[in-house]
């Protein structure tokens, strides 16, 4: 990923499709402050590189926790 791609921002619907999650879930995570987002009025925009990393870290953690049961 080049610097330009790392710095781009995308709207909620696009970000949800990129990381394969429902828009309602991603909005809730942003509103709760669990994922970073910029808000412009009632719209959210996200940095794909950051959100993708957070989702991957959560998935890895969940996989590790599931293996400890």
N, C-alpha and C positions, 0 to 999 in steps of 0.2 A: 504494500500500500504506500503510495507516494504522499508527500506532505499535503498536496491539495485534497486528496481523498480523505486524509485524516482530519482535515479541518472543515469538511463540508457538514452541513446540517440538513436534516430531512424532517418533514412533518410526521405527525403521529401515525397516520395510516401507512405511509411508506415504511417507517421504522418497524411497525408491527409485522408487516409482511416480510421484511428482511430477516427478522429473528424468529419468525413463525410463532407469534403469540397473538392472542386477541387484542384488538385496540382498547377494549374496555379494561383489560388487565394492565396494559402498559400505561394507560392514563391513570389508573389507580395507584400504580407504583410511583409515577411522577408526582401525583398529588400528595402522596404520603412521604415523599422525599427519599424513597428507597432507590431511585435511579435519577441521575442528573438530567434536567431538562430546562430549556428556556421557555418561558411562557409569554406569549404576546396576545393579550386579550384572553379569549377562551381557547386559544390554540397553543399546542405544545410543539416544540421542535427539539430534535435530538442529534447527538453526534454518534453516527453508526459505529465508529471504532470503539467508543467507550461503552455503549450499550451492549454490543456484541461481546465484549470482554466480560462485562458483569454477568450476562446470561450464561456464558461458558463457565465462569467461576462458580455460579450457583448450581449449575448442572453437575459439575465435578464434585462439589461438596455434597450434594444430594446423593450422588452415586456412592460416595465414600460412606455416608451415613447409612445407606441402605445395606451395604455390605457388612456393617457392624451389628446387625440385628440377629 
